[in-house]
Amino acid sequence: MVKVYLKYLKLHLKSVMQYKLSFILGFISQFFVFFASYFVIISLFEKFGSIKGFTVYEILFTFAVVNIGFSLNEVFARGVDNFDHFIKAGKYDQLLLKPVNIFLQVLGSDINFLKLSKLLQSIVILIIALVNLDIDWSVFKVLIILNMIAGAFCVFLGVFILNAAYCFYTVEGLEVRNVLSYGGREMAQYPVSVFKKEFATFFTYVIPFAFINYYPLLYFTGRESNILLVFSPLIIILFVIPCYYIFNISSRKYLSTGS
Amino acid sequence: MKQYFTYFKISFISGLQYRVSALAGLSTQFFFGFVFIMIYLAFYETEYDSAPMKFNELVTYLWLGQAFFSLMYLYHKDKELISMIRDGNISYELCRPQNLYWKWYIKIFSSKLSMVLLRFFPVIIIAFLLPFPYNLSLPNNMFSFIFFVISMIIGAFLVTSLSTMVHIIAFFSLDEKGIMSMFMVIADLFAGGIVPVLFLPKFLQLIADYLPFRYIFDLPYRIYSGNITGMTAVSNVLIQLLWVFVSIGIGYYLNKRILSKVEVQGG
């Protein structure tokens, strides 16, 4: 399985290398587009000192973690995000014919190296935030960052899979799907405690953003010392696995569009 | 003149075809609207005194922004025009006895107008009915409302002429990604699309005063809520009008220059 995926990766890399200038221009333009999203945080904190007790570098830290996870999805799981193309164009039939796991084929169908630009910027912001935060470093603190990034990656992967699953019913991926993916990213950049109660509850128990941007943050910044919080992002697994099953069950509903 | 009007009708009607997608877009707009308001609210609840504008003015600004998003959107890319530039079909356009500048201008304007007509009304109505403090307020007074309408119309012409200019530059540079998106992010920043202009750091606000971008929607939305009133509103609307003439003039001139040494992409 890994071998097949690596082959896909190589093919996509080769095709990108055919248009080097276009890639570089795209990379630069991604850089500017992403700039807008943390410019909001910087200019708001220029006016206000803190948001519900969180400082600018704490928010930049969650921003970076969430965006590292999100942009990893944009690079590697773009096929899942654009899944409606398979259904609309009838290409899903092709996937069914090949003796490789369907999900792997979807993942391999598109790898968007341009979004590495966002990933890179997010890592830079993470480093800036870490340098400016006053952290009592320990092994757990390093581990928690990795857990948070893995959690952020998984939670958005789950959302993208759900979006793909409902394309089996609607054929077209309506704009509604952006609510949980792009809208979700927008709000996951702030700890859920910033939002109103009903909202926060939904994004704790239904879409578990709280386990990547709130509970681990409490431990990381020293507000809580319960060691269990280090592993709180692992709860995301309880979210991703059902998403995958929903996708598989929905795929049985597939009727070819025949075009 | 008549041919341009027909052209307007064609693009306008074809834009109206996308009713379902407009409706589906509503949920996204409300979600984003709520998320932004709640983030601002959290800041306001923490330190109300540091805020540069009143909270209800800000909420009104954000909802108007969501309602008229497709009209005032700076990132507008006309797919048909871009693909014409790329595959060389633009040469057919050049053969026609029409002025390319006005044709593009009308095409962009009518597609923006049809998009916004499908979207703005439900957003406005629902936003009015929301509970305090999330609701859109009524206009400050009659004067504010009249000036808001005038300034919105001028703003729509302004954003169209800037958009047309960007498309002409894309035609010239054959690159609609790198330079164009860089320009658009900077324009959006000074327009108040990322955060309202009053929330920008001071030195950026100073620069924004000398650029056309903040007159696109920042001005009308602030007139509506009464953040800008009286003589300031009048003089700002006059400056806004001036920018429309200047940007059309520059776009028209660029268009003429470029057409005289155009290189069509083969294919």
HADDOCK unambig.tbl for C-alpha pairs under 7 A between the chains (distance, minus, plus):
assign (segid A and resid 25 and name CA) (segid B and resid 177 and name CA) 6.70 0.50 0.50
assign (segid A and resid 25 and name CA) (segid B and resid 178 and name CA) 4.70 0.50 0.50
assign (segid A and resid 26 and name CA) (segid B and resid 177 and name CA) 6.16 0.50 0.50
assign (segid A and resid 26 and name CA) (segid B and resid 178 and name CA) 5.85 0.50 0.50
assign (segid A and resid 28 and name CA) (segid B and resid 178 and name CA) 6.27 0.50 0.50
assign (segid A and resid 29 and name CA) (segid B and resid 177 and name CA) 6.40 0.50 0.50
assign (segid A and resid 29 and name CA) (segid B and resid 178 and name CA) 4.82 0.50 0.50
assign (segid A and resid 29 and name CA) (segid B and resid 181 and name CA) 5.65 0.50 0.50
assign (segid A and resid 29 and name CA) (segid B and resid 182 and name CA) 6.05 0.50 0.50
assign (segid A and resid 32 and name CA) (segid B and resid 182 and name CA) 5.92 0.50 0.50
assign (segid A and resid 32 and name CA) (segid B and resid 185 and name CA) 6.51 0.50 0.50
assign (segid A and resid 33 and name CA) (segid B and resid 185 and name CA) 6.28 0.50 0.50
assign (segid A and resid 36 and name CA) (segid B and resid 194 and name CA) 6.49 0.50 0.50
assign (segid A and resid 40 and name CA) (segid B and resid 194 and name CA) 6.34 0.50 0.50
assign (segid A and resid 40 and name CA) (segid B and resid 195 and name CA) 6.20 0.50 0.50
assign (segid A and resid 43 and name CA) (segid B and resid 199 and name CA) 6.60 0.50 0.50
assign (segid A and resid 43 and name CA) (segid B and resid 200 and name CA) 5.84 0.50 0.50
assign (segid A and resid 43 and name CA) (segid B and resid 201 and name CA) 6.25 0.50 0.50
assign (segid A and resid 44 and name CA) (segid B and resid 199 and name CA) 6.69 0.50 0.50
assign (segid A and resid 46 and name CA) (segid B and resid 201 and name CA) 6.94 0.50 0.50
assign (segid A and resid 47 and name CA) (segid B and resid 50 and name CA) 6.06 0.50 0.50
assign (segid A and resid 47 and name CA) (segid B and resid 51 and name CA) 6.67 0.50 0.50
assign (segid A and resid 48 and name CA) (segid B and resid 43 and name CA) 6.76 0.50 0.50
assign (segid A and resid 48 and name CA) (segid B and resid 47 and name CA) 6.52 0.50 0.50
assign (segid A and resid 48 and name CA) (segid B and resid 50 and name CA) 5.92 0.50 0.50
assign (segid A and resid 50 and name CA) (segid B and resid 46 and name CA) 6.97 0.50 0.50
assign (segid A and resid 51 and name CA) (segid B and resid 42 and name CA) 6.08 0.50 0.50
assign (segid A and resid 51 and name CA) (segid B and resid 43 and name CA) 5.02 0.50 0.50
assign (segid A and resid 51 and name CA) (segid B and resid 46 and name CA) 5.96 0.50 0.50
assign (segid A and resid 52 and name CA) (segid B and resid 42 and name CA) 6.43 0.50 0.50
assign (segid A and resid 52 and name CA) (segid B and resid 46 and name CA) 5.80 0.50 0.50
assign (segid A and resid 174 and name CA) (segid B and resid 21 and name CA) 6.97 0.50 0.50
assign (segid A and resid 174 and name CA) (segid B and resid 24 and name CA) 6.47 0.50 0.50
assign (segid A and resid 175 and name CA) (segid B and resid 24 and name CA) 5.79 0.50 0.50
assign (segid A and resid 175 and name CA) (segid B and resid 25 and name CA) 5.52 0.50 0.50
assign (segid A and resid 176 and name CA) (segid B and resid 24 and name CA) 5.81 0.50 0.50
assign (segid A and resid 176 and name CA) (segid B and resid 25 and name CA) 6.43 0.50 0.50
assign (segid A and resid 176 and name CA) (segid B and resid 27 and name CA) 6.32 0.50 0.50
assign (segid A and resid 176 and name CA) (segid B and resid 28 and name CA) 5.89 0.50 0.50
assign (segid A and resid 178 and name CA) (segid B and resid 28 and name CA) 6.62 0.50 0.50
assign (segid A and resid 179 and name CA) (segid B and resid 28 and name CA) 5.23 0.50 0.50
assign (segid A and resid 179 and name CA) (segid B and resid 31 and name CA) 6.55 0.50 0.50
assign (segid A and resid 183 and name CA) (segid B and resid 32 and name CA) 6.18 0.50 0.50
assign (segid A and resid 187 and name CA) (segid B and resid 35 and name CA) 6.36 0.50 0.50
assign (segid A and resid 194 and name CA) (segid B and resid 39 and name CA) 6.95 0.50 0.50
assign (segid A and resid 194 and name CA) (segid B and resid 42 and name CA) 6.01 0.50 0.50
assign (segid A and resid 195 and name CA) (segid B and resid 38 and name CA) 5.94 0.50 0.50
assign (segid A and resid 195 and name CA) (segid B and resid 39 and name CA) 6.90 0.50 0.50
